[in-house]
Amino acid sequence: MSETRTSAIAIRMEPARAWALGALQMGGNSFVRGAVWATETAQTFGSLLSALMGPAVFSAYAFTVWSLSSNLGWTDTFVFTTGPLSNWLVWLAIAILINLASSILKRHTRSAN
């Protein structure tokens, strides 16, 4: 009489991210320290960039007012006389987008600290 033999395979049912982090931690702490350093560096750079966006927003709004006043004839000339940058609406859109990006970046760097 021949006997039947049953074998089973165990499959890990963890999310891929948790499994990868576990493998990195088992490989050594240097990967974890590198990831922590990269995260802290990104947070510092984000804070610096959001702080430097303030003057950029002010400059874009100043260009908006200058271009509009040039179109209305209140000033003689504007830096850009032709092209898309000569329109005050383009400068207004740029100012709003930089302001929005700055506020989003400030919110993300504050919540991570």
C-alpha positions in Angstrom: 0.0 0.0 0.0 1.3 3.4 -0.8 0.8 6.3 1.5 -0.1 9.8 0.3 2.0 12.6 1.7 0.6 16.1 2.2 2.8 19.2 2.3 1.8 22.8 3.1 3.4 26.1 2.2 3.1 29.1 4.6 2.5 32.4 2.9 3.1 35.7 4.7 0.1 37.9 4.5 1.7 41.2 5.8 1.6 44.4 3.8 4.6 44.9 1.6 5.7 48.0 3.4 5.8 46.4 6.8 7.7 43.4 5.4 10.2 45.7 3.7 10.8 47.7 6.9 11.3 44.5 8.8 13.8 43.3 6.3 15.7 46.6 6.5 15.8 46.5 10.3 17.1 43.0 10.2 19.8 44.0 7.7 21.2 46.6 10.1 20.4 49.9 11.7 22.4 51.8 9.2 19.5 51.8 6.8 17.2 53.0 9.5 19.6 55.8 10.5 19.9 56.8 6.9 16.1 57.0 6.5 15.8 59.1 9.7 18.6 61.4 8.5 16.9 61.8 5.1 13.6 62.6 6.7 15.1 65.2 9.1 17.0 66.7 6.2 13.9 67.0 4.1 12.0 68.6 7.0 14.7 71.1 7.5 14.9 71.9 3.8 11.1 72.2 3.6 11.1 74.7 6.5 13.9 76.7 4.9 12.1 76.7 1.5 8.8 77.8 3.0 10.6 80.7 4.8 12.2 81.8 1.6 9.0 81.8 -0.3 7.7 84.8 1.7 9.8 87.3 -0.2 9.0 85.6 -3.5 5.3 86.0 -2.8 5.8 89.7 -2.0 7.9 90.2 -5.2 5.2 88.5 -7.3 2.5 90.7 -5.9 4.7 93.8 -6.4 5.2 92.8 -10.1 1.4 92.4 -10.3 0.8 95.9 -9.0 3.5 97.3 -11.2 2.2 95.6 -14.4 -1.3 96.7 -13.7 -0.3 100.3 -13.0 1.7 100.3 -16.2 -1.3 99.1 -18.1 -3.4 101.8 -16.6 -0.8 104.5 -17.5 0.2 105.3 -14.0 3.8 104.4 -14.6 6.0 104.8 -17.6 7.3 101.3 -18.3 7.3 97.8 -17.0 10.2 95.4 -17.0 8.5 93.0 -19.4 7.0 94.9 -22.4 6.0 91.9 -24.5 5.2 88.3 -23.9 3.1 86.5 -21.3 5.0 88.1 -18.4 3.8 91.6 -19.5 0.2 90.7 -18.3 -0.7 91.5 -14.7 -3.0 88.5 -14.6 -0.1 86.1 -15.1 1.8 87.8 -12.3 -1.3 87.5 -10.1 -1.6 83.8 -10.9 2.1 83.2 -10.1 1.7 85.1 -6.8 -1.3 83.1 -5.8 0.3 79.8 -6.7 3.5 80.6 -4.8 1.4 81.7 -1.8 -0.6 78.5 -1.9 2.5 76.3 -2.2 4.2 78.1 0.7 1.2 77.6 3.0 0.9 74.0 2.1 4.7 73.5 2.7 4.5 75.3 6.1 1.5 73.1 7.1 3.4 69.9 6.2 6.6 70.9 7.9 4.8 72.0 11.1 2.7 68.7 11.4 5.8 66.6 11.0 7.7 68.2 13.8 
